[in-house]
Amino acid sequence: MTGKGGELRGIIPRGFEQIFYGIELKPDVQFLVRVSYLEIYNEEIYDLLATNPTNNKLQMRENSETGCYVKDLQSLVVKSIEEMQEI
């Protein structure tokens, strides 16, 4: 998912690049970017930003207006690729 850097970087850093590249193309528009990280393992959902992710099983929910979401999943506001990578 993360890769080894450079040309061997994974889908996560490439996704970050695409998000911020798209934002750079619209300098007259304000964006709010939030990042969250989750893992699905053995049909269990874990919040990787939690203090102890393995003891923090989450549940998938559905809202008729907004669609599917993970209840209580943490998210943080970020302003750059570097900030996303640090998290």
HUQUI-V73357 format. One record per pair of residues at least 24 apart in sequence whose C-alpha atoms are under 6 Angstrom apart, sorted by sequence separation. I is the first residue (numbers start at 1). J is the second residue. D is the distance in whole Angstrom. If there is no record, write none. Layout:
i = (I	I)
j = (J	J)
d = (D	D)
This chain:
i = (36	35	34	35	34	34	33	34	33	16)
j = (75	75	75	76	76	77	77	78	78	81)
d = (5	5	6	5	5	4	6	6	6	6)
